[in-house]
Amino acid sequence: MTGAAAPVVTAYVSAGSNIDPLPNLRLAIAELRRRFGRLRLSPVYRTPAVGFAGDDFLNLVLAFETSEPPADVVAELERLHRLAGRQRGPDAFASRTLDLDLLLYGDEVIPQPPIKVPREDIRKYAFVLGPLADLAPGLVHPVTGETIGSLWAAFDRQGQPLTRVDVDLG
């Protein structure tokens, strides 16, 4: 007797880069499509570096359906960081070739590292919440019970400008 198939959930991932951002984001999108199939992409935004002096980032949020466990999704994101040549240093806030974070995995709440969802960045950063609201405004945050659109409407955007840019990510 075989086990039941794993449930299919929607995973939401933030993607950003400020070192060769277009090639690195295209690489990530192509690899994620190859692994997970169809992706839904938010618009792309240019945002200033947060927490350090550096070049502007290009940021977006993407979504895909998966039955893989969250640990496997995060392992794939880490593989893509390595593929893009990301160097992790002692500073949490630094320029990077690629920054991919699992924001939401269905409606699961996993409160303990190494995988923590929903990611706190959703409610902290305009460059995460804004694109997520573009992609899924009616999605309910599994902890607050509020929709992503209402969280975005109430978000204090002072000091966190987003500039939508028209780029082809493939």
C-alpha positions as CSV (number, residue, x, y, z in Angstrom):
1,M,0.0,0.0,0.0
2,T,1.4,3.4,-1.0
3,G,1.1,6.5,1.1
4,A,-1.2,9.4,0.1
5,A,0.3,12.0,-2.2
6,A,1.5,15.1,-0.5
7,P,-0.9,18.0,-0.6
8,V,-0.2,20.7,-3.2
9,V,0.3,24.1,-1.7
10,T,1.2,27.5,-3.0
11,A,4.7,28.7,-2.1
12,Y,5.5,32.4,-2.2
13,V,9.2,33.4,-2.5
14,S,10.7,36.9,-2.5
15,A,13.5,37.5,-4.9
16,G,16.0,40.3,-5.0
17,S,19.4,41.3,-6.3
18,N,21.6,44.3,-6.5
19,I,24.7,42.7,-8.1
20,D,24.0,42.1,-11.8
21,P,20.3,41.9,-10.9
22,L,18.7,41.1,-14.3
23,P,20.9,38.1,-15.1
24,N,20.7,36.7,-11.6
25,L,16.9,37.1,-11.3
26,R,16.5,35.5,-14.8
27,L,18.7,32.6,-13.6
28,A,16.6,32.1,-10.5
29,I,13.3,32.3,-12.4
30,A,14.5,29.8,-15.1
31,E,15.8,27.4,-12.5
32,L,12.6,27.6,-10.4
33,R,10.5,27.0,-13.5
34,R,12.5,24.0,-14.4
35,R,12.0,22.6,-10.8
36,F,8.5,23.7,-10.0
37,G,6.8,24.4,-13.3
38,R,4.6,27.4,-13.8
39,L,5.5,30.5,-11.9
40,R,3.4,33.6,-11.2
41,L,5.4,36.8,-11.0
42,S,4.6,40.1,-9.4
43,P,5.8,43.3,-11.0
44,V,9.4,44.2,-10.4
45,Y,10.4,47.1,-8.2
46,R,13.6,49.1,-7.8
47,T,14.3,49.8,-4.2
48,P,17.1,51.4,-2.3
49,A,19.3,49.1,-0.2
50,V,17.9,48.8,3.3
51,G,20.3,48.8,6.3
52,F,23.5,49.5,4.3
53,A,24.9,51.8,1.6
54,G,24.7,49.9,-1.7
55,D,23.3,49.8,-5.2
56,D,19.5,49.7,-5.6
57,F,17.9,46.3,-5.6
58,L,15.4,44.8,-8.1
59,N,12.8,42.9,-6.1
60,L,9.7,40.8,-6.9
61,V,7.7,38.0,-5.4
62,L,6.9,34.8,-7.2
63,A,4.5,31.9,-6.5
64,F,4.4,28.3,-7.5
65,E,2.5,25.2,-6.6
66,T,4.4,22.4,-5.0
67,S,3.9,19.2,-3.1
68,E,7.6,19.3,-1.9
69,P,8.1,19.9,1.8
70,P,9.3,23.3,2.8
71,A,12.8,22.0,3.7
72,D,13.2,20.9,0.0
73,V,12.0,24.3,-1.3
74,V,14.4,26.1,1.0
75,A,17.2,23.7,-0.1
76,E,16.5,24.6,-3.7
77,L,16.6,28.4,-2.9
78,E,20.0,27.8,-1.2
79,R,21.2,25.9,-4.3
80,L,20.3,28.9,-6.4
81,H,22.1,31.3,-4.1
82,R,25.3,29.2,-4.7
83,L,24.6,29.0,-8.4
84,A,24.5,32.8,-8.6
85,G,27.7,33.1,-6.7
86,R,26.3,34.6,-3.5
87,Q,28.9,35.1,-0.9
88,R,27.6,35.2,2.7
89,G,29.6,37.4,5.0
90,P,29.2,38.5,8.6
91,D,26.9,41.4,7.7
92,A,23.2,40.5,7.4
93,F,22.7,43.6,5.3
94,A,25.0,43.6,2.3
95,S,25.0,43.6,-1.5
96,R,24.1,40.3,-3.0
97,T,23.9,38.5,-6.3
98,L,20.7,36.8,-5.3
99,D,18.4,36.8,-2.2
100,L,15.6,34.2,-2.2
101,D,13.4,33.8,0.8
102,L,10.4,31.5,1.4
103,L,7.7,33.8,2.6
104,L,4.7,31.6,2.8
105,Y,4.1,27.9,2.3
106,G,0.4,27.4,2.0
107,D,-1.2,28.4,5.3
108,E,1.5,26.7,7.4
109,V,3.0,28.3,10.4
110,I,6.5,27.0,11.2
111,P,7.8,29.1,14.1
112,Q,11.2,27.7,14.5
113,P,14.4,28.1,12.4
114,P,15.8,27.0,10.1
115,I,12.6,27.3,8.2
116,K,10.3,30.0,9.6
117,V,7.1,30.8,7.8
118,P,5.4,33.0,7.5
119,R,8.5,35.1,7.1
120,E,8.5,38.2,9.3
121,D,9.8,40.3,6.4
122,I,6.3,40.3,5.0
123,R,5.2,42.8,7.6
124,K,8.5,44.6,7.8
125,Y,9.6,45.6,4.3
126,A,7.8,47.3,1.5
127,F,9.9,45.5,-1.1
128,V,8.4,42.2,0.2
129,L,4.8,43.2,1.1
130,G,4.1,45.4,-1.9
131,P,4.9,42.8,-4.6
132,L,3.2,40.1,-2.5
133,A,0.1,42.3,-2.4
134,D,0.3,42.7,-6.2
135,L,0.4,39.0,-6.6
136,A,-2.1,37.9,-4.0
137,P,-4.0,40.7,-2.4
138,G,-6.8,38.4,-1.1
139,L,-4.4,35.9,0.5
140,V,-4.9,35.6,4.2
141,H,-1.8,35.9,6.4
142,P,-1.8,32.7,8.5
143,V,-0.8,34.4,11.7
144,T,-2.6,37.8,11.6
145,G,-5.7,36.6,9.8
146,E,-5.6,39.8,7.7
147,T,-5.4,39.8,3.9
148,I,-2.1,40.7,2.3
149,G,-3.9,43.6,0.5
150,S,-5.2,45.1,3.8
151,L,-1.7,44.7,5.4
152,W,-0.3,46.6,2.4
153,A,-3.0,49.3,2.6
154,A,-2.1,49.9,6.2
155,F,1.7,49.7,5.8
156,D,3.7,52.8,6.6
157,R,5.7,53.3,3.4
158,Q,7.6,56.3,4.7
159,G,11.3,55.7,4.0
160,Q,10.7,52.6,1.9
161,P,10.1,53.8,-1.6
162,L,9.2,51.3,-4.4
163,T,9.6,52.2,-8.0
164,R,8.0,49.8,-10.5
165,V,10.2,49.0,-13.4
166,D,9.3,47.3,-16.7
167,V,11.8,44.5,-17.2
168,D,11.6,41.2,-19.0
169,L,12.6,38.4,-16.7
170,G,11.9,35.7,-19.2
